[in-house]
């Protein structure tokens, strides 16, 4: 069993966030001893899922719904799967967008490194896009594709 302070440190969360989650009913089986919250491995695992869903963009009310479904048992497996699948797809889209952003930054690092070395942008401009080093050209191409591509 863990205290709220230990769990807060474990997850790098403010104690107030854990209290809020508890008040929202996200830890329905949380044990209290003399008014002190005691977190078991069940709550620790629930918190891992809660934080994952929160980071995936899900709102607390929807996380609460998911946690309620978990408490309801096997009848909600398909609901839980659908929610998790939707969040996974959302994160995959976000990762793809972040890769495009990272690739633009890679290209611009190369570009300004070349411009700094040369004292002007002439070579960097002349090499863009077909004369770029292979890894930079791949980054350039990815950063310059449209979402529908």
TANOR-V886487 format. One line per field, one symbol per residue. phi: phi as a letter, one per 20 degrees, with the letter a starting at -180 (. if undefined). psi: psi as a letter, one per 20 degrees, with the letter a starting at -180 (. if undefined). burial: + if it has 9 or more other ideal C-beta (glycine too) atoms within 8 Angstrom, else -. A space follows every 50 residues. Layout:
phi->???
psi->???
burial->???
This chain:
phi->.ceffffgfgdlcfgfffffgffenecfdfecdlnefceefffffgfffg fffffeofegffffggfffgffngfdgfffggffffffffffffffffff ffffffffffgffffffenaegfgffeeefefggfffffggffdeegef
psi->qqrhgghgghjlqqhhghgggghikimhjpqpokippoprhghggghggg hghghijqqhhhhggghggghhahijghgggggggghghghggggghhgg gghghgghggghgghggijrjgggghiphhjqqghhggggggijqqhi.
burial->-+++-+++----+-+-+++-++--+++--+------++++--++-++-++ +-++-+-+-+-+++++++++-----+---+--+---++-++--+----++ ++++-++--+++-++--+----++--++---+---++++++++------
